[in-house]
Amino acid sequence: MLSGRLRHSPNLRPCRRVTICIYLQFALGLPTWEKRSEAPLLVSLLPIDYLNACFTMTKKSTRALALLGAAAVIAAAILLQGRFTGQDEPAPKKETTAAPAGAAPADILPVEAMIARAAPLRDAIAVNGSTVPNEEVAITAEVPGKITRILFREGEYCKKGQVLLELDKDELQAERERLVVQRNLNGKIAERLQALYEKEGVSLQDYEVAAAEVEKVEADIALVDAQLEKRVVRAPFAGKLGLRMVSEGSYLSPGTAVVSLVSTNPIKLEFDVPEKYSTAVKPGSKIEFRLDGVEEAFTATVQAREPNINAATRTLRYKASAPNADGAILPGAFANVQVELASFDGAITVPTEAIIPEINEKKVMVARNGAATPVVVKTGIRRERDIQITEGLEPGDTVITSGILQLKPGTPITITKINP
């Protein structure tokens, strides 16, 4: 409204009217200002008579124009100072979040730790193996013949020397009887010739021929007895019989299997050990093995090993034995074998993530007096999740197991959890 009055004032030049309008527009508020209500406040700061005097200025009243512009600038500065110092509206309060009770200060690092303890340690490798019988044989006959008697039951235990079956031996028995008669006759002849020889009734040669005939017949009888024995099939050792594969009355050829016989007490275990561990496993070493489907673990003793390493697999085969009086371990079973390489009665182990590897040494961080302290250590046996410490730690030391990468010597720490 004021700027309009200035535009129509005949006493002002056009350029001065424009200048006064610009001052008043700036003082009363530009269109981009957020609050147009501030314009009346600015006008109220200027006296009405002063404004009227400014509006009626002639072209010679340049001083009044300058005063009016200065007053407008001063009023605008007062108003803008209030806006930018936040006096017109209170600043919103910032929300603050209080730290939870018991939380560590920002400069103290929370970590987890463990207490170093000495405990038994076993260094072992896992290999695959198979159970095998202590003794195993397929029962066969040495001579051909018809089976006349089967004297065993399938699946039963038998003793050493127990008769399992018999073959037809009628002809051999008849031959033996004939030879016995012949031997008796030859014996009597030899006795008479001996008596005559003593009386010089016959020559020594005649007597010796008669005595030789007796010995010959006795040798024939022994041969027949041996043939008769071969027609009786016996168990070569004590063990358990398998399934019968022949029937009574069938003709049995030499080498034909009759039944299998196995000895499983003790049971044997065969397994292969990688070449690099072959020197650690010796006869007399103890091993532990498990069978699929059996919760119990079994212990075996290494008995022997092959003299040569298998060039194809780079492994060495071992054989161990384990007691099996109850027959719980069957031959041919797959075995998971734990081969012990070394054992320690009191060893300190730490998680592998607690180790800090450096160029020439290894370290762990130990909690001492509320701060992280690096300790140089030497390591031994390394397992899947932990590693043996041979030097540098003592039982009772508190080893830090988390936040290792954030720790430096002397870093303040607070232990939030003690792991077993």
Backbone hydrogen bonds, N-H to C=O, Kabsch-Sander energy under -0.5 kcal/mol:
donor,donor_aa,acceptor,acceptor_aa,energy
5,R,1,M,-1.6
6,L,2,L,-1.7
7,R,3,S,-1.5
8,H,4,G,-1.4
9,S,6,L,-1.0
12,L,9,S,-0.9
17,R,13,R,-2.6
18,V,14,P,-2.2
19,T,15,C,-1.8
20,I,16,R,-2.7
21,C,17,R,-2.4
22,I,18,V,-2.2
23,Y,19,T,-2.2
24,L,20,I,-2.6
25,Q,21,C,-2.9
26,F,22,I,-2.5
27,A,23,Y,-2.5
28,L,24,L,-3.2
29,G,25,Q,-1.2
33,W,30,L,-1.8
36,R,34,E,-0.6
38,E,35,K,-1.0
39,A,36,R,-1.6
41,L,37,S,-0.5
42,L,38,E,-1.6
43,V,39,A,-2.1
44,S,40,P,-2.3
45,L,41,L,-0.8
45,L,42,L,-0.8
46,L,43,V,-1.6
51,L,47,P,-1.8
52,N,48,I,-2.7
53,A,49,D,-2.4
54,C,50,Y,-1.6
55,F,51,L,-2.1
56,T,52,N,-1.4
57,M,54,C,-1.1
61,S,58,T,-1.7
62,T,60,K,-1.3
65,L,61,S,-1.4
66,A,62,T,-2.0
67,L,63,R,-2.3
68,L,64,A,-2.6
69,G,65,L,-2.3
70,A,66,A,-2.4
71,A,67,L,-2.6
72,A,68,L,-2.2
73,V,69,G,-2.3
74,I,70,A,-2.4
75,A,71,A,-2.4
76,A,72,A,-2.4
77,A,73,V,-2.3
78,I,74,I,-2.2
79,L,75,A,-2.3
80,L,76,A,-3.0
81,Q,77,A,-2.3
82,G,78,I,-1.5
83,R,79,L,-1.6
84,F,80,L,-2.6
85,T,81,Q,-1.4
86,G,83,R,-0.9
87,Q,82,G,-1.8
88,D,82,G,-0.9
98,A,96,T,-0.6
103,A,100,P,-1.9
108,I,105,P,-1.6
109,L,107,D,-0.5
109,L,412,P,-2.5
111,V,414,T,-2.4
113,A,417,K,-2.4
114,M,399,V,-2.2
115,I,419,N,-0.6
116,A,114,M,-0.6
116,A,397,D,-3.1
119,A,347,A,-2.0
121,L,344,F,-2.9
123,D,342,A,-3.3
124,A,122,R,-0.7
125,I,339,V,-2.1
127,V,125,I,-0.5
127,V,337,V,-2.5
129,G,335,A,-2.2
130,S,270,E,-2.3
131,T,333,A,-2.0
132,V,268,K,-2.8
134,N,263,S,-2.3
135,E,263,S,-1.4
137,V,261,L,-2.3
139,I,137,V,-0.6
139,I,259,V,-3.3
141,A,256,T,-0.5
142,E,230,K,-0.5
145,G,252,L,-1.7
147,I,250,S,-2.8
148,T,146,K,-0.5
148,T,166,E,-2.6
149,R,166,E,-1.6
151,L,149,R,-0.5
151,L,164,L,-3.5
155,G,242,G,-1.2
156,E,153,R,-1.5
158,C,239,G,-2.7
161,G,235,A,-3.2
162,Q,159,K,-1.7
164,L,233,V,-3.4
165,L,233,V,-1.3
166,E,149,R,-2.4
167,L,231,R,-3.2
168,D,146,K,-2.3
173,Q,169,K,-2.2
174,A,170,D,-2.3
175,E,171,E,-2.4
176,R,172,L,-2.3
177,E,173,Q,-2.1
178,R,174,A,-2.1
179,L,175,E,-2.2
180,V,176,R,-2.2
181,V,177,E,-2.1
182,Q,178,R,-2.3
183,R,179,L,-2.6
184,N,180,V,-2.3
185,L,181,V,-2.3
186,N,182,Q,-2.8
187,G,183,R,-2.1
188,K,184,N,-2.0
189,I,185,L,-2.2
190,A,186,N,-2.2
191,E,187,G,-2.0
192,R,188,K,-2.1
193,L,189,I,-2.4
194,Q,190,A,-1.8
195,A,191,E,-1.9
196,L,192,R,-2.4
197,Y,193,L,-2.4
198,E,194,Q,-2.0
199,K,195,A,-1.1
200,E,197,Y,-1.4
201,G,196,L,-4.5
202,V,196,L,-0.5
207,Y,203,S,-1.6
208,E,204,L,-2.4
209,V,205,Q,-2.1
210,A,206,D,-1.7
211,A,207,Y,-2.2
212,A,208,E,-2.1
213,E,209,V,-1.7
214,V,210,A,-1.4
215,E,211,A,-1.8
216,K,212,A,-2.4
217,V,213,E,-2.1
218,E,214,V,-2.0
219,A,215,E,-2.0
220,D,216,K,-2.0
221,I,217,V,-2.2
222,A,218,E,-2.0
223,L,219,A,-2.0
224,V,220,D,-2.2
225,D,221,I,-2.5
226,A,222,A,-1.9
227,Q,223,L,-2.0
228,L,224,V,-2.5
229,E,225,D,-2.1
230,K,226,A,-1.6
231,R,227,Q,-0.6
231,R,228,L,-0.9
232,V,229,E,-1.6
233,V,165,L,-2.8
233,V,231,R,-0.5
234,R,232,V,-0.5
235,A,162,Q,-2.3
239,G,158,C,-1.6
240,K,262,V,-3.2
241,L,156,E,-2.8
242,G,260,S,-2.5
245,M,258,V,-2.9
249,G,147,I,-2.0
250,S,247,S,-1.7
252,L,145,G,-3.3
253,S,251,Y,-0.6
255,G,141,A,-1.4
256,T,253,S,-1.9
258,V,139,I,-4.1
259,V,139,I,-0.7
261,L,137,V,-2.9
262,V,240,K,-2.3
263,S,135,E,-3.2
264,T,262,V,-0.5
267,I,322,A,-2.6
268,K,132,V,-2.4
269,L,320,A,-3.1
270,E,130,S,-2.8
271,F,318,Y,-1.8
272,D,128,N,-0.9
273,V,316,L,-2.6
275,E,314,R,-2.1
277,Y,274,P,-1.6
278,S,275,E,-1.4
280,A,277,Y,-1.4
281,V,277,Y,-0.7
281,V,278,S,-0.6
282,K,280,A,-0.6
284,G,302,V,-2.6
285,S,282,K,-2.4
287,I,300,A,-2.4
288,E,338,Q,-2.0
289,F,298,F,-2.5
290,R,336,N,-1.8
291,L,296,E,-0.5
292,D,334,F,-0.8
294,V,291,L,-1.9
298,F,289,F,-2.8
300,A,287,I,-2.3
301,T,321,S,-2.4
302,V,285,S,-2.8
303,Q,319,K,-2.9
304,A,319,K,-1.8
306,E,317,R,-2.5
310,N,315,T,-3.0
311,A,309,I,-0.6
314,R,310,N,-2.3
315,T,310,N,-0.6
316,L,273,V,-2.5
318,Y,271,F,-3.1
319,K,304,A,-2.6
320,A,269,L,-2.8
321,S,301,T,-2.1
322,A,267,I,-2.7
327,G,324,N,-1.1
330,L,328,A,-0.7
332,G,131,T,-3.3
333,A,330,L,-1.1
335,A,129,G,-2.5
336,N,290,R,-2.7
337,V,127,V,-2.8
337,V,335,A,-0.7
338,Q,288,E,-3.7
339,V,125,I,-3.0
339,V,337,V,-0.7
340,E,286,K,-0.7
340,E,338,Q,-0.7
341,L,123,D,-3.9
342,A,123,D,-1.5
344,F,121,L,-2.9
347,A,119,A,-3.0
348,I,389,I,-0.7
349,T,117,R,-0.5
350,V,387,I,-2.1
352,T,385,R,-1.7
354,A,351,P,-1.7
355,I,352,T,-1.3
356,I,363,K,-3.3
358,E,361,E,-2.5
362,K,377,V,-0.7
363,K,356,I,-2.0
364,V,375,V,-2.0
366,V,364,V,-0.5
366,V,373,T,-3.0
367,A,398,T,-2.5
368,R,366,V,-0.6
368,R,371,A,-2.6
371,A,368,R,-1.2
372,A,411,T,-1.9
373,T,366,V,-2.6
375,V,364,V,-2.6
377,V,362,K,-2.6
378,K,391,E,-2.1
380,G,388,Q,-2.2
383,R,381,I,-0.5
383,R,386,D,-2.9
387,I,350,V,-2.3
388,Q,381,I,-3.0
389,I,348,I,-3.3
390,T,378,K,-2.5
390,T,388,Q,-0.6
391,E,378,K,-1.3
396,G,116,A,-3.0
397,D,394,E,-2.2
399,V,114,M,-2.8
399,V,397,D,-0.8
400,I,365,M,-3.0
401,T,112,E,-2.6
402,S,112,E,-1.0
406,Q,403,G,-0.9
407,L,404,I,-1.4
410,G,372,A,-3.2
411,T,408,K,-2.5
413,I,370,G,-2.2
414,T,109,L,-2.0
416,T,111,V,-3.0
416,T,414,T,-0.6
417,K,111,V,-0.8
419,N,113,A,-3.5
419,N,417,K,-0.6
